[in-house]
Amino acid sequence: DSDGLATSSRNSYMKAHERKRALAIPRALAAAAQGFRAGERRAGALRKPGEEALELAGLRIDYVTLADPEELVPFSDRDTVSDRALFAIAAFAGSTRLIDNLVLGEDAPPSVDQEGAG
């Protein structure tokens, strides 16, 4: 959507304040992409800012994961990723479960509406 949240029929289930909090998801994706572009390859260092953004927004995290984009095998926080990695998120805004992902090293990060920060 125009504010950076992934387009989904589930978005209609959220109240306005939940949607604002849900904008932490594209911010988390963008943070991982920024770290990756800056040369970070430690899986834990790429994952942690996204997890923190979701927690700070008050979302209930189902998962925040980095995985091999072909085999879908998760990386441990101690692993080093190479030229591509799947960064995937599932979190709840209220009772609505939202998911989004991007392939670091391949996909452009979402543009994020800073109005919804926090």
C-alpha positions as a Markdown table, in Angstrom:
| # | Residue | x | y | z |
|---|---|---|---|---|
| 1 | Asp | 0.0 | 0.0 | 0.0 |
| 2 | Ser | 1.1 | 3.6 | -0.3 |
| 3 | Asp | 2.2 | 3.7 | 3.4 |
| 4 | Gly | 4.5 | 0.7 | 2.9 |
| 5 | Leu | 2.4 | -2.0 | 4.4 |
| 6 | Ala | 2.0 | -5.1 | 2.2 |
| 7 | Thr | -1.3 | -5.1 | 0.3 |
| 8 | Ser | -3.6 | -7.7 | 1.8 |
| 9 | Ser | -7.3 | -8.3 | 2.5 |
| 10 | Arg | -6.2 | -8.8 | 6.1 |
| 11 | Asn | -5.4 | -5.1 | 6.4 |
| 12 | Ser | -9.2 | -4.4 | 6.6 |
| 13 | Tyr | -9.4 | -6.4 | 9.8 |
| 14 | Met | -7.1 | -3.9 | 11.7 |
| 15 | Lys | -8.2 | -0.8 | 13.6 |
| 16 | Ala | -6.4 | 2.4 | 12.6 |
| 17 | His | -4.1 | 2.3 | 15.6 |
| 18 | Glu | -3.2 | -1.3 | 14.8 |
| 19 | Arg | -2.4 | -0.4 | 11.2 |
| 20 | Lys | -0.1 | 2.3 | 12.4 |
| 21 | Arg | 1.8 | -0.2 | 14.6 |
| 22 | Ala | 1.9 | -2.6 | 11.7 |
| 23 | Leu | 4.0 | -0.2 | 9.7 |
| 24 | Ala | 6.9 | -1.5 | 11.8 |
| 25 | Ile | 6.9 | -4.5 | 9.4 |
| 26 | Pro | 8.1 | -2.6 | 6.4 |
| 27 | Arg | 10.4 | -0.6 | 8.6 |
| 28 | Ala | 11.9 | -3.9 | 9.8 |
| 29 | Leu | 12.4 | -5.1 | 6.2 |
| 30 | Ala | 14.0 | -1.8 | 5.3 |
| 31 | Ala | 16.4 | -1.9 | 8.2 |
| 32 | Ala | 17.6 | -5.4 | 7.2 |
| 33 | Ala | 18.0 | -4.3 | 3.6 |
| 34 | Gln | 20.0 | -1.2 | 4.8 |
| 35 | Gly | 22.3 | -3.3 | 6.9 |
| 36 | Phe | 22.8 | -5.8 | 4.1 |
| 37 | Arg | 23.6 | -3.0 | 1.6 |
| 38 | Ala | 26.1 | -1.6 | 4.1 |
| 39 | Gly | 27.9 | -4.9 | 4.1 |
| 40 | Glu | 26.5 | -6.7 | 7.2 |
| 41 | Arg | 26.4 | -10.4 | 6.6 |
| 42 | Arg | 26.0 | -11.8 | 10.2 |
| 43 | Ala | 22.5 | -13.3 | 10.3 |
| 44 | Gly | 21.9 | -12.2 | 13.9 |
| 45 | Ala | 23.0 | -8.6 | 13.2 |
| 46 | Leu | 20.6 | -8.5 | 10.2 |
| 47 | Arg | 17.7 | -10.0 | 12.1 |
| 48 | Lys | 17.9 | -8.2 | 15.4 |
| 49 | Pro | 17.0 | -4.6 | 14.4 |
| 50 | Gly | 13.9 | -5.9 | 12.7 |
| 51 | Glu | 12.8 | -7.8 | 15.7 |
| 52 | Glu | 13.4 | -4.8 | 17.9 |
| 53 | Ala | 11.3 | -2.6 | 15.6 |
| 54 | Leu | 8.4 | -5.0 | 15.9 |
| 55 | Glu | 8.7 | -5.2 | 19.7 |
| 56 | Leu | 9.0 | -1.4 | 20.0 |
| 57 | Ala | 5.8 | -1.0 | 18.0 |
| 58 | Gly | 4.0 | -3.5 | 20.3 |
| 59 | Leu | 3.5 | -6.2 | 17.7 |
| 60 | Arg | 3.4 | -9.8 | 18.8 |
| 61 | Ile | 6.0 | -11.6 | 16.9 |
| 62 | Asp | 5.4 | -15.0 | 15.4 |
| 63 | Tyr | 8.8 | -15.1 | 13.6 |
| 64 | Val | 11.6 | -13.0 | 12.3 |
| 65 | Thr | 13.8 | -15.2 | 10.2 |
| 66 | Leu | 16.7 | -15.2 | 7.8 |
| 67 | Ala | 16.9 | -18.2 | 5.5 |
| 68 | Asp | 18.5 | -19.5 | 2.4 |
| 69 | Pro | 16.2 | -18.1 | -0.4 |
| 70 | Glu | 16.3 | -21.4 | -2.4 |
| 71 | Glu | 16.2 | -24.1 | 0.3 |
| 72 | Leu | 14.3 | -22.0 | 2.9 |
| 73 | Val | 16.6 | -23.4 | 5.6 |
| 74 | Pro | 16.9 | -20.8 | 8.4 |
| 75 | Phe | 20.3 | -19.3 | 9.3 |
| 76 | Ser | 21.3 | -19.3 | 12.9 |
| 77 | Asp | 22.2 | -16.0 | 14.4 |
| 78 | Arg | 25.9 | -17.1 | 14.3 |
| 79 | Asp | 25.8 | -17.8 | 10.5 |
| 80 | Thr | 27.1 | -15.6 | 7.9 |
| 81 | Val | 25.0 | -15.1 | 4.8 |
| 82 | Ser | 26.4 | -14.7 | 1.3 |
| 83 | Asp | 25.0 | -12.7 | -1.6 |
| 84 | Arg | 21.3 | -13.4 | -0.9 |
| 85 | Ala | 19.1 | -14.2 | 2.0 |
| 86 | Leu | 15.3 | -14.4 | 2.6 |
| 87 | Phe | 14.2 | -12.0 | 5.4 |
| 88 | Ala | 10.7 | -13.1 | 6.5 |
| 89 | Ile | 8.4 | -11.7 | 9.2 |
| 90 | Ala | 5.1 | -12.8 | 10.7 |
| 91 | Ala | 3.6 | -10.7 | 13.5 |
| 92 | Phe | 0.2 | -9.9 | 15.0 |
| 93 | Ala | -1.3 | -6.4 | 15.1 |
| 94 | Gly | -4.1 | -7.0 | 17.5 |
| 95 | Ser | -5.6 | -10.3 | 16.3 |
| 96 | Thr | -4.5 | -9.9 | 12.7 |
| 97 | Arg | -1.6 | -12.0 | 11.6 |
| 98 | Leu | 0.5 | -10.1 | 9.0 |
| 99 | Ile | 3.4 | -11.6 | 6.9 |
| 100 | Asp | 5.9 | -10.0 | 4.6 |
| 101 | Asn | 9.4 | -10.8 | 3.3 |
| 102 | Leu | 12.1 | -9.7 | 0.9 |
| 103 | Val | 15.2 | -11.3 | -0.5 |
| 104 | Leu | 18.2 | -9.3 | 0.7 |
| 105 | Gly | 20.6 | -8.8 | -2.2 |
| 106 | Glu | 17.8 | -9.0 | -4.8 |
| 107 | Asp | 14.6 | -7.2 | -3.8 |
| 108 | Ala | 14.2 | -3.4 | -3.3 |
| 109 | Pro | 13.2 | -2.6 | 0.3 |
| 110 | Pro | 9.7 | -1.2 | 0.8 |
| 111 | Ser | 9.3 | 2.6 | 0.9 |
| 112 | Val | 8.2 | 3.4 | 4.4 |
| 113 | Asp | 5.7 | 6.1 | 5.5 |
| 114 | Gln | 7.5 | 7.7 | 8.4 |
| 115 | Glu | 4.2 | 9.2 | 9.6 |
| 116 | Gly | 3.4 | 5.8 | 11.0 |
| 117 | Ala | 6.6 | 5.5 | 13.0 |
| 118 | Gly | 6.2 | 4.4 | 16.6 |
